[in-house]
Amino acid sequence: MSLEEAQKTNNRKSFDVDHPLVECHMTLARFRLSKARMDIIKDSYRSTHYRVTCDFNAVNGTGIENRVDYVRGEICANYWAFHSYLTYTCDTVDYINVRGTICRKCSLAFYGSTTKHSHIDLTISASACSYMTFPDTISSEDIFGHYLNKSDAPFVWTLIESLSLEQSQKNANRKSLILDHPLAECHITWALFRLSEARINVIRSSYGSTHYRSTCNFNAVDGTGLDNRIDYLRGELCANTYIFKVYGSHACSLVEYINVRGTSCRKCKVAFYAHSNVYNHVDLSLSASTCSKVTFQIQSLVKVFSVNIIISIPYFHVQPTKIRQPNSGDQRQAEENKIEKKENLYLLRDRKANMMRIYRLMLLVLVIIPAVISSEYLTKTENGYYTLYDGHHHPYTSYCDFESEPPFIWTLIESFALYHAQKVENQRSFYYDLPISQCHMTWDKFRLSKLRIQAIHDSYGSTHFRVTCNFDHTNGTGIANNIDYLRGSLCHYPNFYSHGGDSYDCVRVDYINVRGYNCRKCSLPFYGGAAAHQFIDLGTAQNDCDRFNVPDKISAEDVFGHYLQANPHFSCSASLNSTTNWWIGGAYIPPPF
């Protein structure tokens, strides 16, 4: 297939899907055998290998002049190259050459499904398979198939509104997103389009919808999408409730990143406006004077940013990959690769700010894998013990998990064996400063100080928490599955540091699994305080919040902490040596700046 044909949505099919193309009159630009014919060839006696070439010369008989941009492997060693699957699998190839960089007998990340042609993702290959790095690799680069434009990888966005400047300035179109104002839903154009309120709400409320973004002049014609992130805005929906509300005055809301003509700011607050006759927009002057005090360079009273707001839906699927056992040199090597925590995430430019508003962020809906620790802080991509730096630039050691749930990256903040977790002196929520074994970390008794937990919590990209049972750091399995597992968004758990008491908070989590009984996007009762570590009471969960029921629970069973009533059938409390591991992290998104 030519690149033009390969990028068409209807041609993005793995070889497990029957999708014949011009079998009778083959052309090199557009040709594919039926699945039945491919299977005959693949299963034929002595059919042992496959290969992928670029620009094979069938005209003058030269075929391939060299093996640059070439891959070859055994069919029996790469079952998944010819089948559909939900996420990547690491498979070994005999030989691969990408832009002159060669690897023999190495493992690579293969993808393929009913909506994805079989291909290799170089970024995942480097971080989760053979750790082979190919120079000049772009973020989430696809090779040998699929070729999806990833202008904001690994985010997936759905457009909910697009207006040209001319249309956005018309009074009839100045409507907040809370108002029902559908435009050209049946025949979408980029100059005039908006979904109905009902459809926007369906996307916004979908499982995993976590983010919005606003772009200018998105290029949907030649597939480039975003050339850069100049004049761009992105933030979490739960951190900006004003996008879908009507309000009379400005509201300072936290955004992950904003860039106006090259001046950028991360994790800062900006002034949002919206009411019935004024569309959602950002006022730069008020942002500079009353919110984060970040000054953007303003050249004149010019209106910028035809606004696109995007709602994000994170896709999450666990594909456990091999985790390397740390050796005696890991600590020394980690010291050499120090992780610099950057205190000041704002790029402040002391220039005069003229009165100006950013009009109409074009609204798109995003499906994202929640974002976490930036490569600004991490210099390696293997599981192991790392030296990090707290808010006072003091070094400390913790364990970082890059591999068990790519593209998530997690930092361990606490790990207790049941024997220690049940002791009264360890029954404290994260509101209390209770450092344990920080200098000599062990998995059966370890907790970072409150200062260090907060430094990780407040880092750019730290968006989620998770709890695992018996994380296997020794033989490389990490977490074998998502049974007895919990993950949630930090912004849905504002009382993460609450001193608590006898009451509980109903906290919405992304996913919980207790002995195979699971729930997505549901609210659960979290306890925690001076005499109780954070935990969930399954008895309370059955009757309150979203009424999550585990049929085989014991009376007042505690899970993920406290363990006043511990069930031996729950992995974290199966024995006195079973561990409960608390983490903070999120999905790694390569820095665009």
Summary of the structure (lengths in Angstrom):
residues: 593
radius of gyration: 25.9
end to end distance: 33.8
largest distance: 81.1
contacts: 1935
relative contact order: 0.09
helix: 15%
strand: 33%
